[in-house]
């Protein structure tokens, strides 16, 4: 493993660990309504991403990307749709963490890659291997089993997985710079967040007398963009097959937090469901490994 690949692996691991530990951050803000926290996340993500673009002297490339998007109707539609999907994903995730559904959120991020496979097959007509078909089938069986046996439809898991998969598909179709496009998504949602906060909280914008909570609200932007930037740097140096393996660090940490730190229920039904999911993950990773070796050959 050369120096650049080591650097890429390190950045990748750190980004996925940060994402996996984010429930701790959102839990610290549970005294603030999820919709208010979400609005702050949009506002401060826009602020810190703008600052990052300014400090790295990438203003002109960003302006060029902005013009490219908003002079093309298809790209404009893709970016608006992507903004709505990632925004709703953020809102549901924050709400889920604050209301004791970290385990179900982790389930969503386990099955997200499989949702992406399905979208690739249905929308992009991408080929799917027998292992990937079996992986999708096992994940489906797991979700259906949880729904029937626990008498609870795992809408949080399915929405998080589905919305992020659609978001990823839109970004793939648009084929834009990840950082610039995230800033544009934040820009699209920014006025909505400002107006919503104003109507909901008045001129206080959700800030109160607790300085710690105020600081955390401002830090929502940092918590959002730091792992993304680290991931963006890491993915330059490591193969996508390795990214496919590392991404499971995030839901694994979320699952451990939900069960061990927050004491969320983890019944036999949950265990059986996750066994199906873990088996599907093994098949998914195996299919990526064999696919990579086949391309090399």
C-alpha positions, 0 to 999 in steps of 0.5 A: 500500500503506497503513501497516497492509498494509506492517506486515502484509507485514513481519510475514508475511515475518519469520515465514516467514523464521524458519520457513525458517531453523529447520533451523539451530536444530534442527541446533544441537541434533543432539547431543540426541535428536529425541524429547528436543528435541521434548519440550522444545519442548512444555514450553517452548512451554507455558511461554512461551505461558502467560507471553505470555497472562499479560503481555498480560492475556488470562487471562480470554479464554483461560479462556473459550475453554478452557471453550468447548472442553472443554464441547463434545465435538466441540471437545474431540475436534478439539483433542486430534486437532489436538494429536496431529497438530501434535505428530507433525509437530514430531517428524518435522520435528526428526528429519528435520533432524537426520538430513539430510532438510532437502531432503525436508522442504522438499518437504513444505512446498511441497506442503502447500497442495495437500494442504489443497486436496484435504482441502477438496474431500474433507471440506468439499466446497469447489469446486476450479478447473481450475488447482488440479486441474492443480496437484495433478496436477503435484505428484502426478506429481513425488512419484511420479517421485521415488519411482520414479526415486530408489527412495525413498518420500518419507514425510517430505515426505508426512507433514509435508504431510499432518499439517499439512494435517489440523491446518489442517483441524481448526483451521478446523473448530474456528474458535478463537483461534490463540494460545489454541488453541495453548496448549491444544494444548501443555497437552494434550501437556505432561503426556505430554512431562513423563512421557516426559522423566522416563522417558527422562532421569530428573530431569535432564530432558535437561539436561547440562553444556553450558550452550549446549545447555541454553539452546537447549533452553529456547529451543525454546519461543521458536523455536516461538511467535515466528514464530506470533505474528508471523504472527498479527499479519501476517495481520490486515492482508494478504489471504489470496492474499498469504499464499498467496504468502509461505508459499513463502518457508519451503520455499525457504529450507529447500531452499537450506539443505539443498543449500548449507549442509548439502550434502544430495544434489540429484540430477537426479531431485530437480531434475525432481521440484522442477520439477513442484512449482514448476510446481504452485506457480505454478498454485496462486498463479495460481489464488489471484490469479484467484480474488481478482480474480473475487471483487472483480468 
